[in-house]
Amino acid sequence: MKLLIIVALYTTKSMNINIIGAGALGNLLATKLSKRHKVKLTVKTVHNDLIKNQEILFRDTKGIITKTDIKINTNIDECDLIILCVKSYDAQKVIEKLTDLETPLLLCQNGLKTMNYALDKIDRKRLSYLVTGNGISKIKAGISEHKGLGFTYIGTLSKSKSVILKNLSETLKQENMDCSIVDNIEDYIWLKTVINSAINPIAALAEVKNGHLKNPELNEELMNLCNESSTIAKFNGIKLPLDPWEEINKIIDKTSDNKCSMLQDLENNQETEIDAINGELVRIARKLFVKCNYNKQVVSEISKISINT
């Protein structure tokens, strides 16, 4: 009994966590993790209101709004864990600032581009990743809402055990968020990329919420992208841990009222992550001499209507 008590206390030990980015996921994690840990939020200098008010707002799936008082500034502080929650197109600049640190870094970006870049710049032993199928919408910086439940997987890119990730996982579970630690997180990053490569561009181009992807015409386009991206993964030596088509349909059902992040970006006249998701798949496919016509097509179509450079 004494051993069990010690383990329980150990896995929920309070940590100092620095979350970078006050978008949809950053806001969710800051709200949930601050219940049991000392959390600081790093934001861009343009977010003066957040820095002044020192608080964030989050609406859960039941419509309950939580206001969290939290330290917010533009600095990256000494801590036990840094969680990078910025968009993939901003991630490289932030990673450059983190290369000389020794602090463990948890990445959360969509696509494969951030992982590949981080592995080139930072010791693999420092790196871990979080992938999630939760539907989360950013209303504005520091304000977001949970639109649908989904999977969350975390793991180290070195495949080593991590007390920090165990602690993180236990905390999220205690905050009613399904979170599992996996040894092969890179396979799950690929799984989420395959899923995103289908859902995001099709929903964005059709300008529909996820639930409308059940439409037969859109569903066929979704399947074409899913199959092509899965083939690219296979030829790259990746064994997807779950059936991506089954997971796509689960996500559509659970987040039917949610707008995917790419559609939200287009509606807010912001840069999309099409290059980090489908663009990176195209680059990998070309190296492998694998067909990527559907991915090339959506990259072209999204690029025509977005502000991507």
Secondary structure, DSSP 4 states (H G I P E B T S, - for coil): -HHHHHHHHHHT---EEEEE--SHHHHHHHHHHTTTSEEEEE--TT-HHHHHH-EEEEE-TTS-EEEEE-EEES-----SEEEE-S-HHHHHHHHHHHTT--S-EEE--SSSHHHHHHHHHS-GGGEEEEEE--EEEEEETTEEEEEE---EEEEETT----HHHHHHHHHHHHTT---EE-S-HHHHHHHHHHHHHHHHHHHHHHT--GGGGGSHHHHHHHHHHHHHHHHHHHHTT---SS-HHHHHHHHHHHTTTPPPHHHHHHHTT---SHIIIIIHHHHHHHHHT---HHHHHHHHHHHHHS---
